[in-house]
Amino acid sequence: MADGVLAALTQWKAETPFNRPEDWLFASSDTDGKQPLWLNTLLERVILPVVCRLGIIKRIGWHTFRRSFATLL
Protein backbone atom coordinates (compact mmCIF):
# COMPACT_ATOMS: atom_id res chain seq x y z
CA MET A 1 0.00 0.00 0.00
CA ALA A 2 1.32 3.42 -0.89
CA ASP A 3 2.44 5.56 2.05
CA GLY A 4 0.00 8.33 1.13
CA VAL A 5 -2.93 5.91 1.12
CA LEU A 6 -1.91 4.48 4.48
CA ALA A 7 -1.58 7.99 5.93
CA ALA A 8 -5.03 9.01 4.64
CA LEU A 9 -6.67 5.86 6.02
CA THR A 10 -4.93 6.25 9.38
CA GLN A 11 -6.11 9.86 9.61
CA TRP A 12 -9.65 8.84 8.65
CA LYS A 13 -9.72 6.12 11.34
CA ALA A 14 -8.53 8.63 13.95
CA GLU A 15 -11.18 11.23 13.00
CA THR A 16 -14.23 9.03 12.44
CA PRO A 17 -16.66 8.59 15.34
CA PHE A 18 -16.30 4.83 14.85
CA ASN A 19 -12.61 4.53 15.69
CA ARG A 20 -12.62 1.58 18.07
CA PRO A 21 -10.52 -1.38 16.93
CA GLU A 22 -13.66 -3.50 16.41
CA ASP A 23 -15.37 -0.86 14.22
CA TRP A 24 -15.29 -1.03 10.46
CA LEU A 25 -13.00 1.42 8.68
CA PHE A 26 -15.97 2.78 6.73
CA ALA A 27 -18.73 2.09 9.23
CA SER A 28 -22.44 2.68 8.84
CA SER A 29 -23.87 5.28 11.19
CA ASP A 30 -27.19 3.42 10.91
CA THR A 31 -25.68 0.51 12.87
CA ASP A 32 -23.49 2.58 15.22
CA GLY A 33 -20.31 1.34 13.55
CA LYS A 34 -21.08 -2.35 13.93
CA GLN A 35 -21.61 -2.93 10.20
CA PRO A 36 -19.82 -1.55 7.15
CA LEU A 37 -21.16 1.23 4.98
CA TRP A 38 -22.33 -0.64 1.91
CA LEU A 39 -21.15 0.68 -1.44
CA ASN A 40 -24.65 1.01 -2.87
CA THR A 41 -25.72 3.02 0.18
CA LEU A 42 -22.80 5.39 -0.36
CA LEU A 43 -23.63 5.67 -4.05
CA GLU A 44 -27.33 6.36 -3.43
CA ARG A 45 -26.98 8.72 -0.46
CA VAL A 46 -23.86 10.70 -1.34
CA ILE A 47 -22.66 10.37 -4.92
CA LEU A 48 -25.90 10.31 -6.94
CA PRO A 49 -27.38 13.40 -5.23
CA VAL A 50 -24.21 15.33 -6.11
CA VAL A 51 -24.38 14.04 -9.68
CA CYS A 52 -27.99 15.31 -9.90
CA ARG A 53 -27.09 18.72 -8.47
CA LEU A 54 -24.30 19.02 -11.02
CA GLY A 55 -26.77 18.32 -13.82
CA ILE A 56 -24.99 15.18 -15.02
CA ILE A 57 -27.53 13.04 -16.84
CA LYS A 58 -25.33 10.03 -17.64
CA ARG A 59 -25.86 6.87 -15.65
CA ILE A 60 -23.24 6.72 -12.87
CA GLY A 61 -22.14 3.60 -11.06
CA TRP A 62 -19.01 2.12 -9.54
CA HIS A 63 -17.92 0.83 -12.93
CA THR A 64 -17.91 4.44 -14.16
CA PHE A 65 -15.17 5.26 -11.64
CA ARG A 66 -13.20 2.14 -12.57
CA ARG A 67 -13.25 3.01 -16.25
CA SER A 68 -12.38 6.66 -15.62
CA PHE A 69 -9.44 5.65 -13.44
CA ALA A 70 -8.20 3.18 -16.06
CA THR A 71 -8.43 5.89 -18.71
CA LEU A 72 -6.45 8.32 -16.58
CA LEU A 73 -3.73 5.73 -16.00
Stockholm file with secondary structure:
# STOCKHOLM 1.0

chainA/1-73         MADGVLAALTQWKAETPFNRPEDWLFASSDTDGKQPLWLNTLLERVILPVVCRLGIIKRIGWHTFRRSFATLL
#=GR chainA/1-73 SS CCHHHHHHHHHHHHHSSCCSTTSCTTBCGGGTTSSBCCHHHHIIIIIHHHHHHTTCCSCCCHHHHHHHHHHHC
#=GC SS_cons        CCHHHHHHHHHHHHHSSCCSTTSCTTBCGGGTTSSBCCHHHHIIIIIHHHHHHTTCCSCCCHHHHHHHHHHHC
//
